Amino acid sequence: MPTEILMPALSPTMEEGTLAKWHVKEGDTVSSGDIMAEIETDKATMEFEAVDEGTIGKILITEGTEGVKVNTAIAILLEDGESADDISATAPAAAPEAAPAADATTEAAPAASPEKAAPAPAAPTGADGTRIFASPLARRIAADKGVDLATVKGSGPHGRIVKADVEGLSASAAPQPAAAPAAASAAPAAAPAAGPAADAVMAMYDGREYEEISLNGMRKTIAARLTEAKQSIPHFYLRRDIELDALLAFRGQLNKQLEARGVKLSVNDFIIKACALALQTVPDANAVWAGDRMLKLRPSDVAVAVAIEGGLFTPVLKDAEMKSLSALSAEMKDLAGRARDRKLAPHEYQGGSFAISNLGMFGIDNFDAVINPPHGAILAVGAGVKKPVVGKDGELAVATVMSVTLSVDHRVIDGALGAQLLTAIKDNLENPMTMLA
């Protein structure tokens, strides 16, 4: 039967997107893995792959359409033997509310053709009446083998049953599904108001000239997440000054030696390495908040804020404590470049336990950064500036000093633990040669 191809959720925060470009047209044959479209999410422009085989029977959403809600039908896929005549002339039904957010396709009930007045078969459901999501090919194979799809655990997006899940099964050998989690006892509380309503604000400026700017998906996500962060995370702040002269001299030596390889290390590369090693030195601080528990990470997965037009990304450098400075530098340049082009995949900007936000290159001396949940802390990095300092022997000298502020989630990291972490970061930066040991 004809299958609706739905607008997928290509990131955890995506509620709607822009169908930027179609790579197929009506009548084209597609197979699993073929690129069908480019979709602009709240974070990036991503390619959308087919998960089933068939023929594009009808394109429902034209390219360039903005604000397409997740699980909205964007095209119709026809199976072997079907034609455009099998597609209902009416608009496709809205996707069920219980549909998994990241499913690429789900089944639509076919409309009766003029020659066939019999009601269309319903999509498969479990014993409790909930809909079972399976690809058309998986359903055909299951029907041929006599396998009850309710007993199959799907390996596709959000548990969707695909060909590989049913290919090797027989009617008696189907695995039992995992127990469904208990339903929540109460609906979640409504989110607190984020400020005065748009009409009220606009009324204040009646008669004044202004330009109204609509929020794109990224700006909506940033607003929602940071409002949530400041309202729900008990921030506290720790500040230190870090002398950079030894690091700057060491960096100059390394860059001179690495020049033939085309490598140029930045101060930010040293900061990433220093934070990664500090998380290993103070492992209890390498943790995230997970609702009713904490997750203590073993690797140092460090996120770094990257400013882009209209917003920011925080790509994550995984296992940063294990990588050389030159490897971190190359990876950071690659991630930052693709972030600015909005070409990062979700796994490249999700996760991590700790983040760095560096505004020193913009001349900012110091600032307080907002924690990006579920991270336990974020380091705000200011500019290195020449300042008078008092040496160990009491003599007055001039040094390049960088002010940093560690914003800490008090649910995850207490004051003394946060102080240990910041001290470890400072020690690494003021003694940069030890980071190569």
C-alpha positions as CSV (number, residue, x, y, z in Angstrom):
1,M,0.0,0.0,0.0
2,P,1.2,3.6,-0.5
3,T,3.4,4.8,2.3
4,E,3.6,8.3,3.7
5,I,7.2,9.6,4.0
6,L,7.1,11.8,7.1
7,M,9.2,14.9,8.1
8,P,11.8,13.3,10.4
9,A,13.1,14.7,13.6
10,L,16.8,14.9,12.7
11,S,17.8,16.3,16.1
12,P,16.5,15.8,19.6
13,T,15.1,19.4,19.8
14,M,13.7,19.6,16.3
15,E,9.9,20.4,16.2
16,E,9.8,21.7,12.6
17,G,12.1,22.2,9.7
18,T,12.6,23.6,6.2
19,L,12.4,21.2,3.3
20,A,15.4,22.9,1.6
21,K,15.8,20.7,-1.5
22,W,14.5,17.6,-3.1
23,H,17.0,15.2,-4.7
24,V,14.2,13.1,-6.2
25,K,11.2,13.8,-8.3
26,E,7.9,12.0,-8.9
27,G,8.4,8.7,-10.7
28,D,12.0,8.2,-9.4
29,T,12.8,4.8,-7.9
30,V,14.6,4.9,-4.5
31,S,16.3,2.2,-2.4
32,S,17.2,2.2,1.3
33,G,20.1,4.7,1.9
34,D,19.4,6.9,-1.2
35,I,19.5,10.6,-0.5
36,M,16.0,12.0,-1.0
37,A,16.1,15.5,0.3
38,E,18.0,18.2,2.3
39,I,16.3,19.4,5.4
40,E,17.2,22.4,7.5
41,T,16.7,21.6,11.2
42,D,17.1,23.9,14.2
43,K,20.8,23.1,14.1
44,A,22.0,22.2,10.6
45,T,21.2,21.3,7.0
46,M,21.1,17.5,6.8
47,E,20.6,14.9,4.1
48,F,17.5,12.8,4.5
49,E,17.9,9.2,3.4
50,A,15.2,6.7,2.2
51,V,14.7,3.8,4.6
52,D,12.5,1.8,2.2
53,E,12.5,0.9,-1.4
54,G,9.9,2.0,-3.9
55,T,8.8,4.7,-6.3
56,I,8.1,8.4,-5.4
57,G,4.4,8.6,-6.2
58,K,3.7,12.1,-5.1
59,I,5.7,15.0,-3.5
60,L,3.4,16.7,-1.0
61,I,5.7,19.5,0.2
62,T,7.6,21.6,-2.3
63,E,11.2,22.5,-1.7
64,G,11.8,25.7,0.1
65,T,8.8,25.2,2.4
66,E,9.5,26.5,5.9
67,G,7.9,25.4,9.2
68,V,7.1,21.8,8.2
69,K,6.2,20.1,11.5
70,V,7.8,16.8,12.4
71,N,5.7,13.8,11.3
72,T,4.0,15.8,8.6
73,A,3.7,13.8,5.3
74,I,6.1,15.2,2.8
75,A,5.8,12.6,0.0
76,I,4.1,9.3,-0.9
77,L,6.1,6.1,-1.6
78,L,4.7,3.4,-3.9
79,E,5.5,-0.3,-3.6
80,D,6.0,-2.7,-6.5
81,G,2.8,-3.0,-8.5
82,E,1.3,0.2,-7.2
83,S,0.6,3.3,-9.3
84,A,-0.4,6.9,-8.8
85,D,-4.0,5.8,-9.0
86,D,-3.6,4.1,-5.6
87,I,-2.9,7.4,-3.9
88,S,-5.9,9.0,-2.3
89,A,-7.0,12.3,-4.0
90,T,-7.6,13.6,-0.5
91,A,-4.9,15.1,1.8
92,P,-3.1,12.5,3.9
93,A,-4.2,12.1,7.4
94,A,-2.1,13.7,10.1
95,A,0.5,11.5,11.7
96,P,-0.6,9.9,15.0
97,E,0.5,11.7,18.1
98,A,2.2,8.5,19.4
99,A,4.4,8.2,16.3
100,P,8.1,8.1,17.2
101,A,9.6,11.5,16.5
102,A,12.6,10.3,14.4
103,D,10.8,7.8,12.2
104,A,11.5,8.5,8.6
105,T,8.3,6.9,7.3
106,T,5.1,5.3,8.6
107,E,2.1,3.7,7.0
108,A,-0.9,5.6,5.8
109,A,-4.3,3.8,5.4
110,P,-4.9,3.6,1.6
111,A,-8.0,5.2,0.3
112,A,-10.5,3.1,-1.7
113,S,-10.1,3.5,-5.5
114,P,-13.2,3.9,-7.6
115,E,-13.1,0.1,-8.4
116,K,-12.6,-1.0,-4.8
117,A,-15.1,0.1,-2.1
118,A,-13.8,-2.3,0.6
119,P,-12.4,-0.5,3.7
120,A,-8.6,-0.2,3.7
121,P,-6.7,-2.5,6.1
122,A,-5.5,-0.9,9.3
123,A,-1.9,-0.5,10.2
124,P,-0.6,-3.3,12.5
125,T,-1.3,-2.7,16.2
126,G,-0.2,-4.5,19.4
127,A,-2.4,-6.2,21.9
128,D,-2.9,-2.9,23.8
129,G,-4.0,-1.2,20.6
130,T,-0.8,0.8,20.2
131,R,0.4,1.2,16.6
132,I,3.4,-0.9,15.5
133,F,5.8,0.9,13.3
134,A,7.4,-1.2,10.6
135,S,8.6,-0.6,7.0
136,P,6.5,-2.0,4.2
137,L,9.2,-4.6,3.3
138,A,9.4,-5.7,6.9
139,R,5.6,-6.2,7.0
140,R,5.6,-8.2,3.8
141,I,8.4,-10.5,5.1
142,A,6.6,-10.9,8.5
143,A,3.4,-11.8,6.7
144,D,5.1,-14.4,4.5
145,K,6.8,-16.0,7.6
146,G,3.8,-15.8,9.8
147,V,5.7,-13.6,12.3
148,D,3.6,-11.5,14.7
149,L,5.1,-8.0,14.5
150,A,4.1,-7.3,18.1
151,T,6.7,-9.8,19.2
152,V,9.6,-8.2,17.2
153,K,11.9,-5.5,18.7
154,G,12.8,-3.0,16.0
155,S,16.3,-1.7,15.5
156,G,15.3,1.2,13.3
157,P,14.8,4.8,14.4
158,H,12.9,4.9,17.7
159,G,12.2,1.1,17.6
160,R,10.9,1.0,14.0
161,I,10.9,-2.6,12.6
162,V,13.0,-2.9,9.5
163,K,13.9,-5.7,7.1
164,A,16.9,-6.9,9.1
165,D,14.7,-7.4,12.2
166,V,12.4,-10.0,10.6
167,E,14.5,-11.6,7.8
168,G,16.0,-14.4,9.9
169,L,12.9,-15.1,12.1
170,S,10.3,-17.8,12.0
171,A,6.8,-17.7,13.5
172,S,8.1,-19.6,16.6
173,A,11.4,-17.9,17.0
174,A,10.4,-14.2,17.2
175,P,11.9,-12.5,20.2
176,Q,9.7,-11.1,22.9
177,P,9.4,-7.3,22.9
178,A,10.9,-5.4,25.7
179,A,8.5,-4.3,28.4
180,A,7.0,-0.9,27.7
181,P,7.8,1.7,30.3
182,A,5.0,2.6,32.7
183,A,3.0,5.6,31.6
184,A,3.7,8.8,33.5
185,S,1.3,9.3,36.4
186,A,0.7,12.9,35.6
187,A,1.1,15.2,32.6
188,P,4.2,17.5,32.8
189,A,3.6,20.9,34.3
190,A,3.3,23.7,31.8
191,A,6.5,25.6,31.1
192,P,6.7,29.0,32.9
193,A,6.0,32.1,30.8
194,A,9.2,33.4,29.1
195,G,8.1,37.0,29.4
196,P,5.4,39.4,28.2
197,A,3.4,38.3,25.2
198,A,4.4,39.6,21.8
199,D,1.2,41.8,21.5
200,A,2.0,43.4,24.8
201,V,5.6,44.2,23.9
202,M,4.6,45.5,20.5
203,A,2.0,47.8,22.1
204,M,4.8,49.4,24.1
205,Y,6.5,50.5,20.9
206,D,3.5,51.6,19.0
207,G,4.4,54.6,16.9
208,R,8.2,53.7,17.0
209,E,10.0,52.4,14.0
210,Y,11.2,48.9,14.3
211,E,11.8,45.7,12.2
212,E,10.1,42.6,13.3
213,I,12.4,39.6,13.1
214,S,10.9,36.1,13.0
215,L,12.7,33.4,15.1
216,N,14.3,30.6,13.1
217,G,14.5,27.1,14.6
218,M,18.0,27.6,16.0
219,R,17.1,30.8,17.8
220,K,13.9,29.2,19.2
221,T,15.9,26.3,20.5
222,I,18.6,28.5,22.1
223,A,16.0,30.6,23.8
224,A,14.1,27.6,25.2
225,R,17.2,25.7,26.3
226,L,19.0,28.7,28.0
227,T,15.8,29.8,29.7
228,E,15.4,26.3,31.0
229,A,19.1,26.3,32.1
230,K,18.9,29.5,34.0
231,Q,15.6,28.6,35.7
232,S,16.4,25.0,36.5
233,I,20.1,24.7,37.1
234,P,21.5,26.1,40.3
235,H,24.6,27.9,38.9
236,F,27.5,29.1,41.0
237,Y,30.7,30.7,39.7
238,L,34.4,30.3,40.4
239,R,37.0,32.7,39.0
240,R,40.7,32.6,38.6
241,D,43.4,34.5,36.8
242,I,45.8,32.5,34.7
243,E,49.3,33.7,33.6
244,L,49.9,32.8,30.0
245,D,53.5,33.9,29.3
246,A,54.9,30.4,29.6
247,L,52.1,29.0,27.4
248,L,52.6,31.7,24.7
249,A,56.4,31.0,24.6
250,F,55.8,27.3,24.4
251,R,53.2,27.7,21.7
252,G,55.5,29.8,19.7
253,Q,58.2,27.1,19.8
254,L,55.8,24.4,18.8
255,N,54.3,26.3,16.0
256,K,57.8,27.0,14.6
257,Q,58.6,23.3,14.6
258,L,55.1,22.4,13.2
259,E,55.2,25.0,10.4
260,A,56.5,22.5,7.8
261,R,53.4,20.3,8.5
262,G,51.0,23.2,8.1
263,V,49.9,23.1,11.7
264,K,49.3,26.2,13.8
265,L,48.2,25.7,17.3
266,S,45.9,28.3,18.9
267,V,45.6,29.2,22.6
268,N,42.2,27.6,22.5
269,D,43.7,24.3,21.5
270,F,45.8,24.4,24.7
271,I,42.7,25.3,26.7
272,I,40.8,22.3,25.3
273,K,43.6,20.0,26.2
274,A,44.0,21.6,29.7
275,C,40.3,21.1,30.5
276,A,40.3,17.5,29.2
277,L,43.3,16.5,31.4
278,A,41.8,18.4,34.4
279,L,38.7,16.3,34.1
280,Q,40.9,13.2,34.4
281,T,42.8,14.7,37.4
282,V,39.4,15.5,39.1
283,P,37.2,12.6,37.8
284,D,34.3,13.3,40.2
285,A,33.8,16.6,38.3
286,N,33.5,14.8,34.9
287,A,29.8,14.2,35.4
288,V,26.4,15.3,34.0
289,W,22.9,15.7,35.6
290,A,20.4,13.0,34.5
291,G,17.1,13.9,36.2
292,D,17.2,11.6,39.2
293,R,20.8,10.6,39.0
294,M,24.3,11.7,37.8
295,L,26.3,10.1,35.1
296,K,30.1,10.1,35.8
297,L,31.9,9.9,32.5
298,R,35.3,8.1,32.0
299,P,36.5,9.9,28.8
300,S,36.9,13.7,28.6
301,D,34.4,14.7,26.0
302,V,34.8,18.5,25.8
303,A,32.3,20.7,24.0
304,V,33.4,24.1,22.5
305,A,31.0,26.9,21.7
306,V,31.2,28.1,18.1
307,A,29.5,31.3,17.0
308,I,27.7,31.1,13.7
309,E,25.3,33.5,11.9
310,G,22.1,33.6,13.9
311,G,23.2,31.3,16.8
312,L,25.8,28.9,18.0
313,F,26.9,25.3,18.0
314,T,28.8,23.3,20.7
315,P,30.5,20.6,18.8
316,V,32.1,17.9,21.0
317,L,35.7,16.7,20.9
318,K,35.4,13.2,22.2
319,D,38.3,11.5,24.1
320,A,40.1,14.8,24.1
321,E,42.5,13.7,26.9
322,M,43.9,11.1,24.5
323,K,44.6,13.3,21.5
324,S,47.6,15.4,20.7
325,L,47.4,19.2,20.5
326,S,47.8,19.0,16.7
327,A,45.0,16.4,16.5
328,L,42.7,18.5,18.6
329,S,43.6,21.6,16.5
330,A,42.7,19.9,13.3
331,E,39.5,18.4,14.6
332,M,38.4,21.7,16.1
333,K,39.0,23.5,12.8
334,D,37.0,20.9,10.9
335,L,34.1,20.9,13.4
336,A,34.0,24.7,13.5
337,G,34.1,25.0,9.7
338,R,31.2,22.6,9.3
339,A,29.3,24.2,12.2
340,R,29.4,27.5,10.3
341,D,28.1,25.7,7.2
342,R,25.5,23.9,9.3
343,K,26.8,20.6,8.2
344,L,27.3,18.9,11.6
345,A,25.6,15.6,12.3
346,P,23.7,15.4,15.6
347,H,26.2,13.0,17.2
348,E,28.9,15.7,16.6
349,Y,27.2,18.3,18.9
350,Q,25.4,16.1,21.4
351,G,26.9,14.8,24.6
352,G,30.0,15.9,26.5
353,S,30.2,16.7,30.2
354,F,32.0,20.0,30.0
355,A,32.0,23.0,27.7
356,I,34.3,25.9,26.8
357,S,33.1,29.4,25.7
358,N,35.9,31.6,24.6
359,L,35.1,35.3,23.9
360,G,38.7,36.4,24.4
361,M,39.2,36.9,20.7
362,F,36.4,39.5,20.8
363,G,38.3,41.5,23.5
364,I,36.0,40.4,26.4
365,D,38.0,40.4,29.6
366,N,35.6,38.2,31.6
367,F,32.0,36.9,31.6
368,D,29.7,34.3,33.1
369,A,28.6,31.5,30.7
370,V,25.3,29.7,31.0
371,I,25.6,25.9,31.5
372,N,24.4,23.8,28.5
373,P,22.4,21.0,30.1
374,P,23.1,18.3,30.9
375,H,26.7,19.4,31.3
376,G,28.1,19.8,34.8
377,A,30.1,22.9,34.1
378,I,31.3,25.4,31.5
379,L,34.5,27.5,31.4
380,A,34.1,31.1,30.2
381,V,37.4,32.3,28.8
382,G,38.4,36.0,28.5
383,A,41.2,37.8,26.7
384,G,44.8,37.6,27.7
385,V,45.9,41.1,28.6
386,K,49.1,42.6,30.1
387,K,48.8,43.3,33.8
388,P,51.0,44.1,36.7
389,V,51.5,41.0,38.9
390,V,53.4,40.4,42.2
391,G,55.9,37.5,41.8
392,K,56.7,34.8,44.3
393,D,59.4,36.9,45.9
394,G,57.3,40.0,46.1
395,E,58.7,41.7,43.1
396,L,56.4,43.6,40.8
397,A,56.3,42.4,37.1
398,V,54.2,42.5,34.0
399,A,52.5,39.3,32.8
400,T,49.9,38.3,30.2
401,V,46.9,37.3,32.4
402,M,43.7,35.6,31.2
403,S,40.6,35.7,33.4
404,V,38.4,32.6,33.4
405,T,35.1,31.9,35.1
406,L,33.8,28.3,35.8
407,S,30.0,28.1,35.9
408,V,29.1,25.1,37.9
409,D,25.9,23.0,38.4
410,H,25.7,22.7,42.1
411,R,23.6,19.5,41.8
412,V,26.6,17.8,40.2
413,I,29.7,19.6,41.5
414,D,30.1,21.2,45.0
415,G,32.2,24.2,45.7
416,A,35.4,22.5,46.8
417,L,35.2,20.0,43.9
418,G,34.7,22.8,41.4
419,A,37.7,24.7,43.0
420,Q,39.9,21.5,42.5
421,L,38.8,21.3,38.8
422,L,39.6,25.0,38.1
423,T,42.9,24.7,39.9
424,A,43.8,21.7,37.7
425,I,42.9,23.7,34.6
426,K,45.1,26.6,35.8
427,D,48.0,24.4,36.6
428,N,47.9,22.8,33.2
429,L,47.9,26.1,31.4
430,E,50.6,27.7,33.5
431,N,52.8,24.6,33.0
432,P,52.0,23.7,29.4
433,M,54.9,21.3,28.9
434,T,53.3,18.9,31.4
435,M,50.4,18.4,29.1
436,L,52.6,16.6,26.7
437,A,53.9,14.2,29.4
